[in-house]
Amino acid sequence: MEKLTAIIPTGNEEHNIRDVLESVSFADEIIVVDSLSSDNTVAIAKEYTNTILSRKYHYSASQKNWAIPQAKHQWILLVDADERVTPELKEEIITILKNPPTDDTVGYWIYRMNHFMGKRVRYSGWQNDKVIRLFKRDKCIYEDKMVHAEIIADGKVGFLKNRFYHNTYITINDHITKLNRYAAWQARDYDKRTNRLTVFHFAIKPFWGFFKHYIIQMGFRDGLVGFVISSLHAYAIFMRYTKLWLYRRGRI
């Protein structure tokens, strides 16, 4: 059976850290990569592992790419603090480790069961949400993007049947703060591929974002939660280009 390293990036996650560490307790090695937390995250993590790495946070891909080579084992399971490995997903991962792929498969997509405002989100553009999180250490690296970076794999990527439990929501204020932070980071990514900013970016694209999530991707079937998600998506697009406008003028 192949051995497994679980990597958990954290930053002031005392409300999440115990549950996520419990969910990866089957791993042979657990690494917590902490972004200089000021709460009890590290103290709680020490109950589960002695391998706690500290590094100032720049952006997600940078933090993960720094941590991955420090894993002892070839197979890595990377789990964010707001995710949980369900019992069914755990058993599927163990089965793969017992019977590792004989072809050039180097990673696996894992779908997520997303929850927001206390409700399971089944539509709103989140129904096919997936991430590559089980992968080979020496064959995979995150693309160098500040927001929503995904794994670049040197080989095939398969799919797991079971899903992460994922609850990104704490409070609406926290979520808006997160969107604003992401918008500032995305401004740097989008500066390289966006020409002159026009009303198209500030009005039409946000409207299309709402329409796509709420109508085309059936956010209306998620009720009020779907409306909120679609509205926040439109807000995030608007703020992305507002931050880009400010970035180009040296104001952020």
Disulfide bonds with the S-S distance in Angstrom:
none
